[in-house]
Amino acid sequence: MTNDDISSPAPFAIGLPAAAFAGVRSRRFAAFCIDFTIVSIIAFLLSGVLLVVTFGLSLLALPSLWPIVAFFYNGSSVSGPRMATPGMRLFDIELRTVGGTCPSFLAAAVHGVMLYLSWMFPPVFLASLVTPDKRCLHDILAGLVAVRRPD
């Protein structure tokens, strides 16, 4: 087997220029802060409504409400035509599949949950320092890539 038989991988997941990944890490962190705040506000309001409607009987189910809100928030916003959450749109970032298409609802939702879970294990973010397209471990597992939105 010679070196000619081994095809080298493309430097970036979907063949985009390096400019599409410029500043993605810092923008993603800022977008995450905004999205985390939005999900927290939605979960807080929803838990308040559920507490009133169920006369406090939903108190034991409320801890699981935040991940459920995050699942649907990320799934519905990233799988939509803009391919980004409101925080990502604010910082001109969008998520695409490795093939460059719009992610499915399930892929986007699972990616969002893995992103929030990644904050419990910060070393997984170090993968973005060694991958050429600045993908974190949860991006790689979900098959998504974050890029700057084209002008």
HELIX and SHEET records of a PDB file:
HELIX    1   1 ASN A    3  ASP A    5  5                                   3    
HELIX    2   2 ALA A   18  PHE A   21  5                                   4    
HELIX    3   3 VAL A   24  VAL A   53  1                                  30    
HELIX    4   4 LEU A   57  SER A   64  5                                   8    
HELIX    5   5 LEU A   65  VAL A   78  1                                  14    
HELIX    6   6 PRO A   86  LEU A   90  1                                   5    
HELIX    7   7 PHE A  105  SER A  118  1                                  14    
HELIX    8   8 PRO A  122  LEU A  126  5                                   5    
HELIX    9   9 ALA A  127  VAL A  130  1                                   4    
HELIX   10  10 LEU A  137  ALA A  142  1                                   6    
SHEET    1   A 2 ILE A  93  THR A  97  0                                        
SHEET    2   A 2 LEU A 144  ARG A 148 -1                                        
END                                                                             
